[in-house]
């Protein structure tokens, strides 16, 4: 169990607005409290995420929600990027991407957070393919869980910052209309902590290893 996550330059890859908060929102807040630079990249605008609202308006709404949520974690607009790939079709857009490579170069991360490759959502898996096809140096990968629980080798204690995560999740109000993912996300964090010790109430779980090792593992289970 880690109380103070390592790293100084952090890149968080979120296939959709809210994935970052669900998977590693508490850890992001801890990084910021430690003075680390955190950049968040939203690969799609999540334009298919609201029923009965046209995709353009949905994308605008979800980008706004992402900005509001990030403030609770101490990440300002200057460090938020949007790649605008098509929601639900990332797997067909995950080849060489010069805009993505530019963000990688600018943020120069020593740790990259993204959904794990075992995620059942096809966009979440595609984020891994996108990174594999564009990363040109070895960094540390911290793969987080959203809808598919993983077998972690690292837990981060987010008990001191759980309220910031809760408030960030609440900013994604458009998504709360379809699913009570607030309760689902925090319950998973509670479960992770409960398996450790009583003094820790909430934790986020990760596969944490060098990117070369991570992609070898990814290829071995495809």
Secondary structure, 3 states (H helix, E strand, C coil): CECCCCCCEEEEEECCCCHHHHHHHHHHHHHHHCCCEEEEEEEECCCCCCCCCCHHHHHHHHHHHHHHHHHHCCCCHHHEEEEEECCCCHHHCCCCCHHHHHHHHHHCCCEEEEECCCCCCHHHHHHHHHHHHHCCCCCEEEEECCCCCCCCCEEEECHHHHHHHHHHHHCCHHHHCCCCHHHHHHHHHHHHHHCCCCCCCCEEEEEEEEHHHHHHHHHHHC
